[in-house]
Amino acid sequence: MVHIRDYKGKKIHMIGIGGSSMSGLAEMLLKEGYTLSGSDNANSHAVERLRRMGIPVTVGHFAENAEGKDLIIFSAAISEENPERAKAKELGIAQMERSTLLGQLMQNHDHAVCVCGTHGKTTTSSMIAQALLTCGKDPTVHIGGRLDALGGGSRIGGKDVFVAEACEFHGSFLEMQPTTAVVLNIEEDHLDYYKDIYDICNAFAKFLSLLPEDGLAIGWGEDPWIPGLFKKLTCETRTYGNTDACDYYPENLSFNDTGCARFDVMFRGEREARVKLNIPGKFNVLNALAAYAAVRSAGVEAEEAAKALTAFTGVHRRFELTGIIDGVKMYHDYGHNPTEMKAALDVAKMQKPGRLWAVMQPHTYSRVKGLFNDYLTCTAVADFTLVTDIFAAREKDPGDIKTEMLIEGMRANGIDAVHTPTFNDTEKYLREHWQPGDLVLTMGCGNINLLNEQMQLHGDTK
């Protein structure tokens, strides 16, 4: 079996090194003294950051990048046909998938807190990581986003606690070694890999089976699938939710003018602490309860945990204010399936904008096909919806699904939807039609965040 510890002092090449997870892993390996190079299909802030740290990164995937290397690390989105992977196979160079690396880095830690679920992984794992830091712990962390408290997406700490996102994409989380599993929700997604919701649930069941007898499973008790999975476990389980049917639940819940929640945390009928969140949204009440339960399980006192969560102000690309242009607030959110987009737009609506603009970049043909009907209504709360061309990511255009089909379906459902294929088209349309006091929310996990940067660079025009 290939193990990362055997490649100290040897040459390691990372394909797709600019990705949110891969870039964090690269930082961790660099800090541990490994010799790295990388490649990515485009320049990005992450790529430039890695270069400044001394890692040579090539833009584009070329066979010669693999030559002379001892180990190739790739993400599940990189196929065997990738020229660098193909060359490595031809030369007999060892290869390792990203999640295998993460699982190996998790070894030799006393506690591994792995956060999984269809939505909310980055926010919840970030809450846990920052709260542990605030409370004097020394966690090692790997998350799929940039958290200011970490100065990035990863941190090398002590050997006590390892906090990580555990993604179900291509079964990646089955490489983890959790002692505490946080299961946020289970919905249909990644239907290019999974057959259906039952196949997805089976994968989550396998993940939970990785917990040791003295492990802990924390999960949303009102999810349609999680309670049934928990009943089959022999380790300790704790649930959180909106009512006292769960172990952890909120009381005296209220929201301020920007949609940030205030509530008492209850545990099995007893009040433990009061949380005042500084991130908006009803769904973040559940994320905070999950994080609180995980932090408490790490030995943090109730009031300390609550105070630490109050200090959390969010992670980049999660309902992030990117600027104000022509009196219009521009936000970006990483949400890339209909449930996540709807939740982000609900938060935007809580800001009480003059008018709300939803700007959607659909992500992958397979996801749009698999969740097509859900896309047709997920932006209903917005006044206007702009939809760019589908972001292909790792996929090839199958020719049977296009943005125009989404537009037609949205309009049939009463949504004011317009196809703006490119970022230039989208910027032009927004500037010609928006008004001061409006709010624009761009959504997607592709490169739609670059639209916000482009428009901020162009600045006010009035």
Protein Blocks (a to p, Z undefined) as FASTA:
>chain_A
ZZfklmgoiacddehklpmklmmmmmmmmmnopacddddfbdcfklmmmmmnopacdedj
dfklmgopabdcddfklcfklmklmmmmmnopacddfklmmmmmmgoiabdcddedjehk
lmmmmmmmmmmmmnopacddddfbdcfklopabdcddfkbccddddfehhlmmmpccfbd
cdfbdcdehklmbmblmlmmmmmmmmmmmpcfklccdddfkbfklmmmmmmpmbdcdddd
fbfkbmbdcehiacdfkopacddddeehiafbdcddfbecjklmmmmmmmmmmmmmnopa
fklmmmmmmmpgbjehiapafbdeehiacdddfbfbfklmmmmmmmmmmnopabdcdddd
dehjklmmmmmmmmmmmmmmpmbdcdddddfklaccehlacfklmmmmmmmnopacdddf
blmlmmmmmmmmmcehiacddedjblmmmmmmmmmmnopaZZ
